[in-house]
Amino acid sequence: MGDSKTVWKRERSTSGRRWQCLAIVYSAILKKNCTTPDGSAVGPLHPRVVAILQRELIIRNGLGDREPAVRSATGSLLGAWVDVVRRSTKAEVV
């Protein structure tokens, strides 16, 4: 996947196809790496691993983007983050 610094650089990309990069970062990288591939453990981009300032920046920039595809991918990412935190919290309680 590459390191997380690469992900943040793509998130701040200003190229002409920026919206395509952002939609891919949100849906194909951030969302899919919240957990391990089998879903059994915290992944490298789990919301509890990503710094709160980075999470805030991702959500603010994504939901405020002018492209509907980016806003949609951000909403999907936010939903995935909520789900994965809810599941991990339930697992901690049990």
Z-matrix of the N, CA and C atoms (Angstrom, degrees):
N
C 1 1.445
C 2 1.522 1 110.41
N 3 1.283 2 120.75 1 -28.80
C 4 1.451 3 121.81 2 -173.32
C 5 1.515 4 109.70 3 95.89
N 6 1.308 5 115.20 4 172.17
C 7 1.459 6 117.21 5 -177.78
C 8 1.522 7 111.54 6 -85.97
N 9 1.324 8 115.61 7 166.47
C 10 1.468 9 119.58 8 -176.29
C 11 1.520 10 112.61 9 -68.74
N 12 1.335 11 118.32 10 -23.51
C 13 1.469 12 119.82 11 177.82
C 14 1.519 13 110.63 12 -63.29
N 15 1.329 14 117.24 13 -35.95
C 16 1.457 15 121.35 14 176.97
C 17 1.521 16 110.50 15 -64.09
N 18 1.330 17 116.53 16 -40.52
C 19 1.465 18 120.94 17 178.79
C 20 1.515 19 109.88 18 -60.39
N 21 1.338 20 118.16 19 -45.43
C 22 1.466 21 120.64 20 -177.28
C 23 1.523 22 110.71 21 -68.25
N 24 1.332 23 118.35 22 -33.35
C 25 1.475 24 120.46 23 176.91
C 26 1.523 25 110.09 24 -64.47
N 27 1.331 26 117.63 25 -42.65
C 28 1.464 27 120.82 26 178.98
C 29 1.517 28 110.21 27 -66.53
N 30 1.302 29 117.02 28 -34.29
C 31 1.465 30 120.58 29 -179.46
C 32 1.518 31 110.46 30 -64.21
N 33 1.326 32 117.10 31 -30.05
C 34 1.462 33 120.96 32 -178.73
C 35 1.530 34 112.64 33 -99.35
N 36 1.320 35 117.29 34 11.11
C 37 1.454 36 121.74 35 -177.99
C 38 1.528 37 111.27 36 -58.39
N 39 1.319 38 116.13 37 143.38
C 40 1.472 39 120.50 38 178.34
C 41 1.521 40 111.36 39 -119.79
N 42 1.315 41 117.73 40 16.98
C 43 1.466 42 120.53 41 -179.08
C 44 1.523 43 110.61 42 -68.98
N 45 1.333 44 116.62 43 169.06
C 46 1.459 45 121.75 44 -178.39
C 47 1.518 46 113.58 45 -60.69
N 48 1.288 47 117.34 46 -28.11
C 49 1.467 48 121.49 47 179.21
C 50 1.531 49 110.74 48 -102.63
N 51 1.310 50 116.00 49 30.01
C 52 1.449 51 123.28 50 -177.55
C 53 1.520 52 112.27 51 -52.75
N 54 1.315 53 117.04 52 -43.59
C 55 1.462 54 119.84 53 -176.48
C 56 1.520 55 111.46 54 -64.29
N 57 1.334 56 117.09 55 -34.70
C 58 1.462 57 119.42 56 177.29
C 59 1.529 58 110.64 57 -67.64
N 60 1.321 59 115.51 58 -40.91
C 61 1.473 60 119.91 59 177.21
C 62 1.521 61 110.70 60 -61.43
N 63 1.328 62 116.28 61 -45.49
C 64 1.467 63 119.70 62 -178.66
C 65 1.522 64 111.61 63 -63.79
N 66 1.333 65 116.79 64 -43.87
C 67 1.467 66 119.70 65 179.74
C 68 1.525 67 110.35 66 -60.76
N 69 1.329 68 117.10 67 -39.09
C 70 1.463 69 120.93 68 178.22
C 71 1.523 70 110.61 69 -68.55
N 72 1.336 71 116.74 70 -44.42
C 73 1.468 72 119.84 71 179.08
C 74 1.524 73 110.22 72 -58.17
N 75 1.328 74 117.34 73 -46.82
C 76 1.457 75 120.79 74 -176.89
C 77 1.526 76 112.47 75 -68.38
N 78 1.329 77 116.97 76 -45.53
C 79 1.466 78 119.04 77 -173.25
C 80 1.520 79 113.82 78 -89.34
N 81 1.311 80 117.93 79 -41.36
C 82 1.463 81 120.02 80 -173.04
C 83 1.524 82 113.35 81 -93.24
N 84 1.301 83 118.22 82 -21.07
C 85 1.464 84 119.32 83 -177.22
C 86 1.522 85 110.90 84 -110.29
N 87 1.321 86 117.58 85 -62.73
C 88 1.471 87 120.10 86 -176.14
C 89 1.522 88 111.94 87 -62.82
N 90 1.325 89 116.71 88 -50.54
C 91 1.459 90 120.77 89 -175.69
C 92 1.529 91 111.78 90 -64.35
N 93 1.316 92 117.06 91 -43.95
C 94 1.466 93 120.58 92 -175.62
C 95 1.515 94 113.40 93 -76.07
N 96 1.311 95 118.75 94 -13.62
C 97 1.458 96 121.42 95 -178.87
C 98 1.527 97 113.01 96 -108.41
N 99 1.332 98 117.00 97 18.78
C 100 1.467 99 120.67 98 174.95
C 101 1.521 100 110.28 99 -67.25
N 102 1.321 101 115.91 100 -34.16
C 103 1.456 102 121.17 101 178.85
C 104 1.524 103 108.77 102 -130.19
N 105 1.309 104 116.03 103 172.18
C 106 1.457 105 120.14 104 174.26
C 107 1.529 106 108.16 105 -66.77
N 108 1.331 107 118.19 106 162.02
C 109 1.471 108 119.82 107 -177.30
C 110 1.530 109 114.93 108 -52.94
N 111 1.325 110 117.39 109 -33.83
C 112 1.466 111 119.11 110 179.16
C 113 1.533 112 112.74 111 -87.55
N 114 1.340 113 116.68 112 -1.82
C 115 1.463 114 121.27 113 176.89
C 116 1.509 115 115.05 114 77.15
N 117 1.323 116 117.05 115 10.42
C 118 1.465 117 119.55 116 -173.78
C 119 1.526 118 114.61 117 -91.36
N 120 1.333 119 117.36 118 -11.07
C 121 1.470 120 119.12 119 -176.58
C 122 1.524 121 110.52 120 -147.20
N 123 1.326 122 114.62 121 168.27
C 124 1.465 123 121.82 122 177.81
C 125 1.525 124 108.97 123 -65.09
N 126 1.326 125 116.03 124 130.94
C 127 1.454 126 120.58 125 178.69
C 128 1.515 127 111.80 126 -91.48
N 129 1.338 128 117.28 127 176.50
C 130 1.464 129 120.99 128 -176.41
C 131 1.529 130 113.90 129 -66.97
N 132 1.330 131 117.59 130 -18.91
C 133 1.460 132 120.15 131 179.69
C 134 1.532 133 111.63 132 -121.50
N 135 1.339 134 115.06 133 31.50
C 136 1.468 135 121.47 134 174.14
C 137 1.523 136 107.17 135 -61.71
N 138 1.332 137 118.36 136 144.57
C 139 1.467 138 119.83 137 -179.02
C 140 1.520 139 114.75 138 -57.25
N 141 1.318 140 118.12 139 -26.40
C 142 1.467 141 119.71 140 178.05
C 143 1.525 142 112.02 141 -81.02
N 144 1.330 143 116.78 142 -14.99
C 145 1.460 144 121.21 143 177.79
C 146 1.532 145 109.93 144 -88.20
N 147 1.324 146 116.16 145 -37.28
C 148 1.458 147 121.74 146 179.71
C 149 1.533 148 108.46 147 -73.87
N 150 1.317 149 117.07 148 133.00
C 151 1.470 150 121.63 149 -179.50
C 152 1.530 151 110.45 150 -59.12
N 153 1.319 152 115.69 151 146.57
C 154 1.465 153 119.84 152 -177.93
C 155 1.530 154 112.01 153 -59.18
N 156 1.323 155 117.70 154 -36.54
C 157 1.466 156 119.90 155 177.83
C 158 1.517 157 111.50 156 -65.15
N 159 1.320 158 116.86 157 -37.22
C 160 1.467 159 120.32 158 177.19
C 161 1.524 160 110.26 159 -67.99
N 162 1.337 161 117.41 160 -42.62
C 163 1.472 162 120.15 161 177.94
C 164 1.523 163 110.24 162 -60.76
N 165 1.312 164 115.62 163 -44.15
C 166 1.465 165 120.51 164 -179.68
C 167 1.523 166 110.88 165 -61.66
N 168 1.314 167 116.88 166 -44.16
C 169 1.461 168 121.74 167 179.75
C 170 1.526 169 111.15 168 -63.54
N 171 1.322 170 116.49 169 -44.42
C 172 1.464 171 120.86 170 179.39
C 173 1.519 172 110.59 171 -59.74
N 174 1.320 173 117.15 172 -49.46
C 175 1.465 174 120.93 173 -177.41
C 176 1.530 175 111.18 174 -67.83
N 177 1.325 176 117.44 175 -45.13
C 178 1.463 177 120.54 176 -179.38
C 179 1.530 178 111.05 177 -61.38
N 180 1.326 179 116.25 178 -48.89
C 181 1.467 180 119.30 179 -179.37
C 182 1.522 181 111.72 180 -66.41
N 183 1.326 182 116.51 181 -40.64
C 184 1.460 183 119.94 182 -177.53
C 185 1.512 184 113.22 183 -68.19
N 186 1.330 185 117.09 184 -47.78
C 187 1.465 186 119.48 185 -179.23
C 188 1.525 187 111.93 186 -71.45
N 189 1.336 188 116.40 187 -23.33
C 190 1.460 189 120.12 188 179.22
C 191 1.522 190 113.98 189 -92.89
N 192 1.318 191 117.20 190 2.77
C 193 1.461 192 120.60 191 -177.60
C 194 1.526 193 110.74 192 -69.88
N 195 1.326 194 115.26 193 153.02
C 196 1.469 195 119.67 194 -178.69
C 197 1.528 196 112.97 195 -78.67
N 198 1.321 197 117.55 196 -17.64
C 199 1.466 198 121.59 197 -178.09
C 200 1.533 199 111.14 198 -90.29
N 201 1.336 200 116.98 199 125.89
C 202 1.466 201 120.03 200 178.59
C 203 1.530 202 113.22 201 -58.66
N 204 1.336 203 117.88 202 -33.81
C 205 1.472 204 120.66 203 -179.60
C 206 1.524 205 110.90 204 -63.82
N 207 1.324 206 116.88 205 -37.34
C 208 1.467 207 120.99 206 179.39
C 209 1.525 208 109.80 207 -71.25
N 210 1.318 209 117.15 208 -43.98
C 211 1.471 210 119.92 209 178.16
C 212 1.525 211 111.23 210 -61.43
N 213 1.317 212 116.53 211 -40.53
C 214 1.460 213 120.82 212 178.67
C 215 1.529 214 111.58 213 -65.37
N 216 1.325 215 116.91 214 -44.84
C 217 1.470 216 121.02 215 178.33
C 218 1.527 217 110.66 216 -63.22
N 219 1.325 218 116.81 217 -36.67
C 220 1.462 219 121.01 218 178.51
C 221 1.526 220 110.89 219 -66.99
N 222 1.314 221 116.25 220 -43.30
C 223 1.462 222 120.01 221 177.33
C 224 1.517 223 111.91 222 -61.34
N 225 1.314 224 116.04 223 -40.10
C 226 1.454 225 121.09 224 177.40
C 227 1.526 226 111.13 225 -65.46
N 228 1.331 227 116.69 226 -41.64
C 229 1.463 228 121.48 227 176.72
C 230 1.521 229 110.85 228 -61.98
N 231 1.316 230 117.08 229 -45.18
C 232 1.463 231 121.20 230 179.71
C 233 1.523 232 110.79 231 -60.14
N 234 1.333 233 116.61 232 -43.12
C 235 1.461 234 120.82 233 176.95
C 236 1.521 235 111.84 234 -61.98
N 237 1.330 236 116.23 235 -41.18
C 238 1.469 237 120.57 236 178.20
C 239 1.520 238 110.57 237 -64.31
N 240 1.332 239 116.95 238 -41.68
C 241 1.465 240 120.42 239 177.86
C 242 1.518 241 111.15 240 -60.48
N 243 1.318 242 117.03 241 -44.71
C 244 1.468 243 120.67 242 179.24
C 245 1.525 244 109.82 243 -61.47
N 246 1.328 245 116.71 244 -45.80
C 247 1.464 246 120.64 245 -179.37
C 248 1.526 247 112.32 246 -61.81
N 249 1.328 248 116.72 247 -45.29
C 250 1.460 249 120.01 248 -176.76
C 251 1.531 250 111.03 249 -69.02
N 252 1.313 251 118.00 250 -35.88
C 253 1.474 252 120.21 251 176.93
C 254 1.523 253 109.92 252 -69.87
N 255 1.319 254 116.85 253 -39.88
C 256 1.468 255 120.57 254 178.21
C 257 1.533 256 110.28 255 -61.00
N 258 1.350 257 116.52 256 -45.04
C 259 1.473 258 120.29 257 179.20
C 260 1.529 259 111.24 258 -64.17
N 261 1.323 260 116.77 259 -43.57
C 262 1.472 261 118.75 260 -178.36
C 263 1.527 262 111.13 261 -69.23
N 264 1.315 263 117.85 262 -32.36
C 265 1.466 264 121.12 263 177.02
C 266 1.532 265 110.39 264 -67.86
N 267 1.332 266 116.90 265 -41.21
C 268 1.466 267 120.10 266 177.83
C 269 1.512 268 110.30 267 -63.52
N 270 1.333 269 117.04 268 -38.83
C 271 1.471 270 121.56 269 179.94
C 272 1.526 271 110.97 270 -65.49
N 273 1.341 272 116.84 271 -34.89
C 274 1.466 273 120.75 272 179.43
C 275 1.523 274 111.26 273 -68.78
N 276 1.326 275 116.12 274 -34.75
C 277 1.468 276 121.51 275 -177.48
C 278 1.515 277 110.41 276 -71.27
N 279 1.322 278 116.91 277 -36.60
C 280 1.466 279 121.40 278 -176.97
C 281 1.452 280 112.26 279 -72.99
